[in-house]
Amino acid sequence: MQQDKIKDVLTRHKIIEDMVHVQTMPRQAMVETLVQRQHLAELKNLLEPMPAEDIATLLETLERDAARVVWSQIPEELANNVLWEVSDACREQLVGDREPSFDESQICAFTLQEGKLQQVSIASRKDLEGAQPIWIDLINVTKAERNFVGTHFGLVLPDPGDATDLEVSSRFHVEDAGEIHLHSNFLLDRAGSARSVPVAFILHQGILFTLRNEELPVFRLQRLRAHAQPGYVTDCFDLVLDLYGADVEYSADSLEDIYTTLGKVGRQVLSEAISDTEAAAILGDIAEEEDLNGRIRGNILDTQRAINFLMRSRVLSPEQHEESRQVLRNIESLNSHTSFLFDKINFLMDATIGFININQNRRINKLTVFGVVFMPINILAGMGGMSEFSMMTQGIPWPLAYGAFFIASCLMGAATFFALKYFEKREVKGGRIVAVHPRKP
């Protein structure tokens, strides 16, 4: 095991260090430095691939001097996570009063004061002591940070990415301790990029815990509303319902953008002519909007299941039940819009593919015309290469004979071409081929 190898390196390091100290020899300091560097380099290579929790376990089992040697070789990017894992006594031996910090993560705590949400800055572990929040929002936190916050409040906080990989029936459940777990996907629609971001909700002892790995516009909007409007939220269940309701509103805005984009695409598709390059670009736009529409439909259905679960759990007040029903009615309205958009997307895609087929048929028609025009010419060319033609033009100079043959071939090709055009016009007038063009404004 990795820990056994590290302990073996520390033992050898201690033995050689003691031997060098008790013996007097030339260049003793140089030998000691070389041996220390060799062992420390080996120790650092063993520590680099180890997770923070394994390093913390190792530090807890070592003596103070050995633990300090190991701590000095821990990579800088792992040091903060290790501090989250070790006990307070071990941390004091290693770094004194230094507290682990939230590096790239963001933890926001919100308290309810006079009906408004007030944010409490959380930069270290001490900031959580004595706080009485109604909402704790964790963004891009590490496993060690999740474990600390969960332990502080007496629950286990999951990884939001792993939580939404569960079966749908397992995403909404109540733990034995009474906390309610909800795992949903929220829409993140940015220019040229739309995706679903997993979010985990835990309702525990009147506190809402939200965990996600990215910032979302819905959460920013909720914080602004609750801070600006007194009485906007009264408890953690209000926060959950408002977040889901804001997500439905955000999805509705994205659907309006889809309508606008498909309107522009529709005007292009219904124009008189579309090149293959334009058709390819149109198909790309249609596919992008179809993907966004599918994500919106999946997310709002997920929201619908979450709200139904809360209503069945009998934890909502009558006013919150009414608010939940209003959100469900909005979801039903959006479902009809997404169905209509799917039909419109299919129509535009079929129409675009139809124009591509028309362009291909035009090219094939041109090749057919050329083939028909040159068919009698090929017959004449075959006859001109036969010996009978030489016998028929015997006595006539060959430039004159073959010149007349060339002119006759051109006349026959022209006659065939104009004959094809004439019959094509008659078919159009007869109504057998009907071309429909949009009326120009």
Secondary structure per residue as TSV (DSSP state, phi and psi in degrees):
chain	resnum	aa	ss	phi	psi
A	1	M	-	360.0	158.2
A	2	Q	H	-64.1	-39.0
A	3	Q	H	-66.0	-37.5
A	4	D	H	-64.6	-39.3
A	5	K	H	-63.8	-40.2
A	6	I	H	-65.2	-42.3
A	7	K	H	-64.9	-35.0
A	8	D	H	-65.6	-40.9
A	9	V	H	-63.5	-42.4
A	10	L	H	-63.9	-38.4
A	11	T	H	-64.0	-46.5
A	12	R	H	-64.5	-38.3
A	13	H	H	-62.2	-41.2
A	14	K	H	-69.4	-41.3
A	15	I	H	-64.2	-48.7
A	16	I	H	-66.8	-35.7
A	17	E	H	-63.9	-41.9
A	18	D	H	-66.9	-39.6
A	19	M	H	-64.1	-41.0
A	20	V	H	-66.8	-34.7
A	21	H	H	-71.2	-36.1
A	22	V	H	-83.2	-18.3
A	23	Q	S	-100.7	145.9
A	24	T	-	-106.4	119.0
A	25	M	-	-148.2	157.6
A	26	P	T	-61.3	145.9
A	27	R	T	54.3	42.1
A	28	Q	H	-63.0	-41.1
A	29	A	H	-64.4	-38.1
A	30	M	H	-66.6	-43.3
A	31	V	H	-63.0	-42.8
A	32	E	H	-62.4	-42.0
A	33	T	H	-64.6	-42.9
A	34	L	H	-63.4	-42.8
A	35	V	H	-65.0	-43.3
A	36	Q	H	-62.5	-42.7
A	37	R	H	-63.1	-39.9
A	38	Q	H	-63.5	-46.6
A	39	H	H	-68.7	-39.8
A	40	L	H	-66.6	-37.1
A	41	A	H	-64.9	-42.1
A	42	E	H	-64.8	-39.1
A	43	L	H	-64.9	-41.7
A	44	K	H	-64.5	-39.1
A	45	N	H	-65.2	-33.4
A	46	L	H	-74.4	-29.9
A	47	L	H	-80.7	-29.6
A	48	E	T	-56.8	-45.6
A	49	P	T	-81.7	-4.1
A	50	M	S	-80.1	140.7
A	51	P	-	-70.6	161.3
A	52	A	H	-62.6	-38.5
A	53	E	H	-67.1	-33.4
A	54	D	H	-70.1	-38.7
A	55	I	H	-64.3	-40.2
A	56	A	H	-64.2	-40.6
A	57	T	H	-62.0	-40.7
A	58	L	H	-63.5	-43.8
A	59	L	H	-62.6	-35.1
A	60	E	H	-66.3	-26.6
A	61	T	H	-91.3	-12.5
A	62	L	S	-90.3	158.4
A	63	E	-	-70.9	167.3
A	64	R	H	-60.7	-46.9
A	65	D	H	-64.8	-43.7
A	66	A	H	-65.6	-38.4
A	67	A	H	-63.9	-37.5
A	68	R	H	-67.5	-35.5
A	69	V	H	-63.1	-45.0
A	70	V	H	-64.0	-42.9
A	71	W	H	-60.6	-36.8
A	72	S	H	-66.1	-18.9
A	73	Q	T	-106.0	3.1
A	74	I	S	-72.4	131.5
A	75	P	-	-56.3	145.8
A	76	E	H	-60.3	-36.9
A	77	E	H	-70.1	-15.7
A	78	L	H	-100.4	-17.0
A	79	A	H	-59.0	-44.0
A	80	N	H	-66.1	-39.9
A	81	N	H	-66.6	-34.0
A	82	V	H	-65.6	-38.4
A	83	L	H	-62.9	-30.3
A	84	W	H	-68.3	-28.6
A	85	E	H	-88.5	-31.0
A	86	V	S	-77.8	162.6
A	87	S	-	-73.8	165.5
A	88	D	H	-62.4	-39.8
A	89	A	H	-64.8	-44.3
A	90	C	H	-65.7	-39.6
A	91	R	H	-64.2	-38.6
A	92	E	H	-65.3	-35.8
A	93	Q	H	-67.0	-32.3
A	94	L	H	-86.8	-47.7
A	95	V	H	-128.0	6.7
A	96	G	T	72.7	-125.3
A	97	D	T	-87.8	2.8
A	98	R	-	-65.6	131.7
A	99	E	-	-104.3	145.5
A	100	P	-	-66.7	144.7
A	101	S	B	-117.9	163.7
A	102	F	-	-89.8	103.1
A	103	D	-	-72.1	-90.3
A	104	E	S	-86.6	-8.9
A	105	S	-	-81.4	169.3
A	106	Q	E	-138.4	122.0
A	107	I	E	-120.1	120.3
A	108	C	E	-118.8	131.2
A	109	A	E	-113.9	139.9
A	110	F	E	-127.2	132.3
A	111	T	E	-110.7	157.4
A	112	L	E	-102.1	113.0
A	113	Q	E	-129.1	116.7
A	114	E	T	56.3	39.1
A	115	G	T	79.5	2.7
A	116	K	E	-118.1	150.3
A	117	L	E	-80.9	129.2
A	118	Q	E	-119.7	127.4
A	119	Q	E	-82.2	137.5
A	120	V	E	-112.7	123.7
A	121	S	E	-71.4	130.1
A	122	I	-	-118.8	105.4
A	123	A	-	-113.2	-19.4
A	124	S	B	-149.9	178.6
A	125	R	G	-65.4	-33.8
A	126	K	G	-65.4	-26.0
A	127	D	G	-67.9	-21.8
A	128	L	G	-82.8	-18.9
A	129	E	T	-70.3	125.5
A	130	G	T	83.9	-6.7
A	131	A	-	-75.8	143.3
A	132	Q	-	-124.3	73.2
A	133	P	-	-81.5	160.7
A	134	I	S	-104.0	-18.1
A	135	W	E	-147.9	129.8
A	136	I	E	-121.9	118.7
A	137	D	E	-108.8	117.8
A	138	L	E	-113.2	122.4
A	139	I	E	-119.8	119.8
A	140	N	S	57.2	45.1
A	141	V	-	-88.2	153.8
A	142	T	-	-82.6	171.2
A	143	K	H	-62.7	-41.0
A	144	A	H	-63.6	-40.6
A	145	E	H	-67.8	-39.4
A	146	R	H	-61.6	-42.7
A	147	N	H	-62.7	-40.2
A	148	F	H	-66.1	-48.4
A	149	V	H	-62.8	-41.8
A	150	G	H	-63.5	-43.5
A	151	T	H	-64.3	-37.6
A	152	H	H	-62.1	-35.9
A	153	F	H	-103.7	2.5
A	154	G	T	79.8	39.5
A	155	L	S	-153.2	172.2
A	156	V	-	-106.5	123.1
A	157	L	-	-97.2	125.8
A	158	P	-	-85.7	167.2
A	159	D	-	-80.0	123.0
A	160	P	H	-61.7	-31.4
A	161	G	H	-67.8	-38.4
A	162	D	H	-75.9	-31.2
A	163	A	H	-65.7	-38.5
A	164	T	T	-81.4	-1.8
A	165	D	T	-83.6	-5.5
A	166	L	S	-72.9	167.0
A	167	E	-	-64.2	154.0
A	168	V	H	-59.1	-38.3
A	169	S	H	-67.1	-19.9
A	170	S	H	-97.0	-5.1
A	171	R	H	-76.6	-24.8
A	172	F	E	-121.4	109.3
A	173	H	E	-156.2	166.5
A	174	V	E	-116.5	126.9
A	175	E	-	-77.4	167.4
A	176	D	T	-61.6	-33.4
A	177	A	T	-75.1	-7.9
A	178	G	S	105.0	-9.6
A	179	E	-	-74.6	143.5
A	180	I	E	-98.6	129.8
A	181	H	E	-111.5	127.6
A	182	L	E	-128.6	131.4
A	183	H	E	-127.8	114.3
A	184	S	E	-134.3	164.6
A	185	N	E	-104.9	132.5
A	186	F	E	-112.6	143.6
A	187	L	E	-78.0	136.3
A	188	L	E	-125.4	101.9
A	189	D	E	-107.6	103.9
A	190	R	E	-114.6	163.5
A	191	A	T	-58.3	117.9
A	192	G	T	77.9	1.2
A	193	S	E	-152.4	118.8
A	194	A	E	-128.5	131.7
A	195	R	E	-151.9	167.6
A	196	S	E	-102.4	132.2
A	197	V	E	-108.5	121.8
A	198	P	E	-71.3	138.7
A	199	V	E	-133.4	133.6
A	200	A	E	-107.7	130.5
A	201	F	E	-112.4	134.0
A	202	I	E	-131.2	124.4
A	203	L	E	-106.2	113.9
A	204	H	E	-142.5	116.8
A	205	Q	T	51.5	45.9
A	206	G	T	77.7	10.4
A	207	I	E	-118.6	135.2
A	208	L	E	-97.8	123.9
A	209	F	E	-107.9	125.4
A	210	T	E	-120.0	132.2
A	211	L	E	-127.2	130.3
A	212	R	E	-156.1	165.8
A	213	N	S	-105.1	-0.4
A	214	E	S	-142.5	154.1
A	215	E	-	-75.3	143.0
A	216	L	-	-126.8	140.8
A	217	P	H	-60.1	-32.9
A	218	V	H	-60.7	-40.4
A	219	F	H	-71.3	-38.3
A	220	R	H	-62.1	-43.3
A	221	L	H	-62.1	-41.2
A	222	Q	H	-64.0	-41.5
A	223	R	H	-63.5	-41.4
A	224	L	H	-65.3	-43.8
A	225	R	H	-63.9	-47.4
A	226	A	H	-67.5	-27.8
A	227	H	H	-79.8	-32.8
A	228	A	H	-89.3	-26.2
A	229	Q	S	-111.3	112.2
A	230	P	T	-64.6	139.8
A	231	G	T	76.0	8.8
A	232	Y	S	-65.1	-37.4
A	233	V	-	-129.8	147.4
A	234	T	-	-119.7	-24.5
A	235	D	S	-154.5	-176.4
A	236	C	H	-67.6	-27.7
A	237	F	H	-70.6	-34.4
A	238	D	H	-60.4	-40.8
A	239	L	H	-62.1	-44.6
A	240	V	H	-62.2	-48.8
A	241	L	H	-63.0	-38.5
A	242	D	H	-68.3	-36.5
A	243	L	H	-65.1	-43.6
A	244	Y	H	-66.0	-39.6
A	245	G	H	-64.8	-39.4
A	246	A	H	-66.1	-34.3
A	247	D	H	-64.8	-38.2
A	248	V	H	-64.7	-41.6
A	249	E	H	-62.6	-42.2
A	250	Y	H	-63.3	-38.5
A	251	S	H	-65.9	-37.6
A	252	A	H	-63.3	-40.8
A	253	D	H	-62.0	-40.3
A	254	S	H	-65.9	-35.8
A	255	L	H	-64.9	-36.9
A	256	E	H	-62.9	-38.8
A	257	D	H	-64.2	-36.2
A	258	I	H	-64.3	-42.4
A	259	Y	H	-58.5	-43.2
A	260	T	H	-63.9	-45.1
A	261	T	H	-64.3	-45.1
A	262	L	H	-67.1	-29.0
A	263	G	H	-63.4	-43.2
A	264	K	H	-64.9	-42.1
A	265	V	H	-63.9	-40.3
A	266	G	H	-61.7	-39.4
A	267	R	H	-65.1	-34.4
A	268	Q	H	-69.2	-42.8
A	269	V	H	-65.6	-36.9
A	270	L	T	-87.2	9.4
A	271	S	S	-73.3	171.9
A	272	E	S	-69.1	-35.1
A	273	A	-	-147.4	142.8
A	274	I	-	-132.4	128.9
A	275	S	-	-77.6	166.0
A	276	D	H	-64.1	-35.1
A	277	T	H	-65.3	-44.4
A	278	E	H	-64.1	-38.8
A	279	A	H	-64.5	-38.1
A	280	A	H	-65.0	-41.8
A	281	A	H	-64.4	-39.0
A	282	I	H	-64.2	-43.0
A	283	L	H	-62.1	-36.8
A	284	G	H	-63.5	-42.9
A	285	D	H	-64.6	-41.4
A	286	I	H	-64.2	-43.0
A	287	A	H	-63.1	-38.8
A	288	E	H	-64.8	-42.5
A	289	E	H	-69.7	-33.2
A	290	E	H	-65.2	-40.1
A	291	D	H	-64.3	-43.3
A	292	L	H	-64.5	-42.5
A	293	N	H	-62.8	-39.1
A	294	G	H	-65.5	-39.7
A	295	R	H	-64.5	-42.4
A	296	I	H	-61.6	-44.6
A	297	R	H	-62.5	-44.0
A	298	G	H	-64.0	-40.0
A	299	N	H	-68.3	-42.5
A	300	I	H	-71.8	-30.6
A	301	L	H	-67.0	-37.2
A	302	D	H	-64.3	-41.2
A	303	T	H	-62.9	-39.4
A	304	Q	H	-61.0	-42.7
A	305	R	H	-65.8	-39.0
A	306	A	H	-64.3	-43.9
A	307	I	H	-68.1	-39.4
A	308	N	H	-61.1	-37.7
A	309	F	H	-64.4	-42.5
A	310	L	H	-63.4	-39.0
A	311	M	H	-67.2	-37.4
A	312	R	H	-72.8	-23.1
A	313	S	T	-74.9	-11.5
A	314	R	T	60.6	40.4
A	315	V	-	-112.3	-1.4
A	316	L	S	-98.3	148.9
A	317	S	-	-78.6	166.6
A	318	P	H	-56.2	-40.6
A	319	E	H	-64.1	-39.3
A	320	Q	H	-69.6	-31.8
A	321	H	H	-63.0	-42.2
A	322	E	H	-65.8	-40.8
A	323	E	H	-63.6	-38.0
A	324	S	H	-63.7	-42.6
A	325	R	H	-64.0	-35.2
A	326	Q	H	-66.0	-41.3
A	327	V	H	-62.7	-40.2
A	328	L	H	-64.8	-37.6
A	329	R	H	-64.8	-39.4
A	330	N	H	-63.2	-38.1
A	331	I	H	-65.1	-41.5
A	332	E	H	-61.2	-37.9
A	333	S	H	-64.8	-42.1
A	334	L	H	-67.8	-32.1
A	335	N	H	-61.1	-40.0
A	336	S	H	-65.9	-35.6
A	337	H	H	-67.5	-43.4
A	338	T	H	-63.8	-36.6
A	339	S	H	-64.4	-43.7
A	340	F	H	-62.6	-40.4
A	341	L	H	-66.1	-36.7
A	342	F	H	-61.4	-42.0
A	343	D	H	-64.3	-42.1
A	344	K	H	-66.5	-39.7
A	345	I	H	-62.9	-42.0
A	346	N	H	-63.8	-40.2
A	347	F	H	-63.8	-46.1
A	348	L	H	-65.9	-36.0
A	349	M	H	-67.5	-42.5
A	350	D	H	-64.2	-40.0
A	351	A	H	-65.5	-41.0
A	352	T	H	-64.7	-43.9
A	353	I	H	-63.7	-34.7
A	354	G	H	-62.4	-40.4
A	355	F	H	-66.0	-36.7
A	356	I	H	-62.3	-40.9
A	357	N	H	-65.6	-37.7
A	358	I	H	-63.1	-43.4
A	359	N	H	-62.2	-38.8
A	360	Q	H	-66.8	-40.1
A	361	N	H	-64.0	-35.6
A	362	R	H	-63.7	-43.0
A	363	R	H	-65.3	-40.1
A	364	I	H	-66.2	-36.7
A	365	N	H	-63.4	-39.6
A	366	K	H	-64.1	-41.8
A	367	L	H	-63.7	-37.3
A	368	T	H	-64.8	-42.2
A	369	V	H	-61.4	-44.9
A	370	F	H	-61.5	-39.2
A	371	G	H	-64.5	-41.6
A	372	V	H	-68.7	-39.3
A	373	V	H	-63.8	-42.7
A	374	F	H	-86.1	-3.8
A	375	M	H	-65.7	-50.6
A	376	P	H	-65.5	-30.0
A	377	I	H	-65.4	-39.7
A	378	N	H	-63.8	-36.7
A	379	I	H	-63.5	-45.2
A	380	L	H	-63.7	-39.6
A	381	A	H	-61.5	-38.4
A	382	G	H	-64.6	-40.4
A	383	M	H	-67.0	-37.5
A	384	G	H	-66.5	-25.1
A	385	G	T	-85.6	-3.0
A	386	M	S	-84.3	159.7
A	387	S	H	-69.3	-26.6
A	388	E	H	-62.6	-33.3
A	389	F	H	-64.8	-38.1
A	390	S	H	-66.0	-36.6
A	391	M	H	-68.8	-38.1
A	392	M	H	-68.1	-30.9
A	393	T	T	-102.5	21.9
A	394	Q	T	-66.5	130.8
A	395	G	T	95.6	-14.1
A	396	I	S	-97.6	132.4
A	397	P	-	-56.0	139.2
A	398	W	H	-64.2	-31.8
A	399	P	H	-62.7	-38.6
A	400	L	H	-70.4	-41.3
A	401	A	H	-65.7	-48.9
A	402	Y	H	-73.3	-26.9
A	403	G	H	-64.8	-44.5
A	404	A	H	-63.7	-37.5
A	405	F	H	-63.2	-40.0
A	406	F	H	-65.6	-42.2
A	407	I	H	-65.1	-39.6
A	408	A	H	-64.2	-38.0
A	409	S	H	-64.1	-42.6
A	410	C	H	-63.3	-42.4
A	411	L	H	-63.8	-39.6
A	412	M	H	-66.9	-41.3
A	413	G	H	-62.9	-42.3
A	414	A	H	-64.9	-40.4
A	415	A	H	-63.3	-41.2
A	416	T	H	-63.7	-41.6
A	417	F	H	-63.7	-47.9
A	418	F	H	-68.2	-29.2
A	419	A	H	-66.7	-40.8
A	420	L	H	-62.3	-43.6
A	421	K	H	-62.7	-39.1
A	422	Y	H	-64.4	-45.9
A	423	F	H	-68.2	-31.8
A	424	E	H	-65.7	-40.6
A	425	K	H	-66.2	-38.6
A	426	R	H	-64.7	-36.4
A	427	E	H	-66.7	-38.8
A	428	V	H	-64.9	-43.8
A	429	K	H	-68.0	-31.0
A	430	G	H	-76.6	-9.2
A	431	G	T	88.0	6.9
A	432	R	S	-77.3	-24.1
A	433	I	S	-123.1	119.7
A	434	V	-	-117.2	123.9
A	435	A	-	-108.0	126.4
A	436	V	-	-109.6	123.9
A	437	H	-	-121.9	141.8
A	438	P	-	-66.3	146.0
A	439	R	-	-71.8	128.7
A	440	K	-	-75.5	142.0
A	441	P	-	-70.1	360.0
